Amino acid sequence: MRDEEYGALLLRPLDGEPDAPSKIDVAKAMRDGRHRRGRRWWAGGSALVAAVAAASVGGVLATGGGTPPKPKVLPPDPPMPGACVPAMLPIGGHPDANLTAGDPSGTWHAGVSEPNYHEPPVFNSLLIWRGGQLVTDAKAPASSFGVRDINGAGVAVGFSDTGANQPFAYRNGSFHKLAGGAGEPVAINDAGVIVGNVGPTENETRPVRWRSLTAPAEPLPLPAGVRPGEVRVRDIAEDGSIVAEIGRGGYLWSPDGTGRFLKPPKGHYPAPSMSPIPLPSGMPSVEARLPFPDTSSAGVDPQFTPLTFARGWIYGHLLSESSITLPYRYDPRSDTWQRLGDASTQADLSGNGMFAGDRTAAYVGRALLTLPLPPEAASPKEGENWMSLTSIGDDARTVGGSMISGRADPSHRDRPVIWRCR
């Protein structure tokens, strides 16, 4: 995803006239968004407070696109922790750092030092923590390095986002440049399979899979009517399933290589969305060339933006005609959709994850886990610090994120944070 796309997603909650002059360094917030990749549960950020969408245990069950219900043996959710305690992570001798990824077990976390804009760009460092201890502090092979994911073996993937993006993986003390040319790895599962997008230009970017650190970039098959540049890979599951965003909807490649669009439940009326790349004069948008929208007497099917896998579910959002985003999750095996929260719940989900409202909180299944702020986040001026949640272990016992500075100030630094829950 390019800077401008991340910026648009990050700043969506700020649409409208502010009541007072902003205290947020917008360019910096956009930069932070570039480096924010949550592990399987969420990532991304909100421009004022990065928080996961508030949700209750209640919800609405639906099956996609009128498909007859299948036997619903749904993936189980972890038990809700009773309490969580925040702690700042060590960052060595660096002035600042953030945490942008975590593995499914909650053992491994990764981020970078000096995550913000620098002129000229700096060769920052990859930081990896195991059990809360800093175990890797490695100078990046290219400037302005960002981390997107880490797996249960401590293998991290990331890229340099200066000029033509360069994709890398890090394993056992060494960086490996991924094959395929310019591109961005997005996620890695515990089997070591990496997915992302590669291409020399925006129009030529296409989804790929690397079966290992040394494997070639294998193009994923595109559905009929879709051109390179119109697909954005989002995540890979532990079984090898890959989810992507295409135009108005989600697309899923199964482990056997077959693909299908995710047919969302009916009942919403989305605003038209834009094709992600400029189109030749007279060429219809990607939406017009796909099996969306499905017009009917009840309206059109909603836009579903898949964001991440979480314990078998695909979490994402639906966009209503009034530009209200609604949190949903989908189980591909049983074709089950679940609304997160009740009929009044709204969420502005951005980046690769689920963030909304003004609380630091995380989804554990469909319920909300509220996290206490670390003492260091207290500020005499409202808006000077905000929290970015980027990962959660499958057992919901460890949450990772960052305390993000709301202003450019050498004495006001970004810091990685983990919450240990019980």
Buried (B, 14 or more C-beta within 10 A) or exposed (E): BBEEBBBBBBBBBBEEEEEEEBEBBEEBBBBBBBBBBBBBBBBBBBBBBBBBBBBEBBBBEBBBBEEEEEEEEEBEBBEEBEEBEBEBBBBEEBEBBBBBBBBBBBBBBBBBBBBBBEEEBBBBBBBBBEEBEBEBBBEBBBBBBBBBBBBBBBBBBBBBBEEEBBBBBBBEEEBBEBBBEBBBBBBBBEBBBBBBBBBEEEBEBBBBBBBEBEBEBBBBEBBEBBBBBBBBBBBBBBEBBBBBBBBBBBBBBBEEEEBEBBBBBBEBBBEEBEBBBEBEEEEEBBBEBBBBBBEEEEBBBBBBBBBBBBBBBBBBBBBBEEEBBBBBBBBBBBBBBBBBBEEEBBBBBBBBBBBBBEBBBBBBBBBBBEBEBBEEBEBEEEBBBBBBBBBBBBBBBBBBBBBBBBBEEEEEBBBBBBBBBE
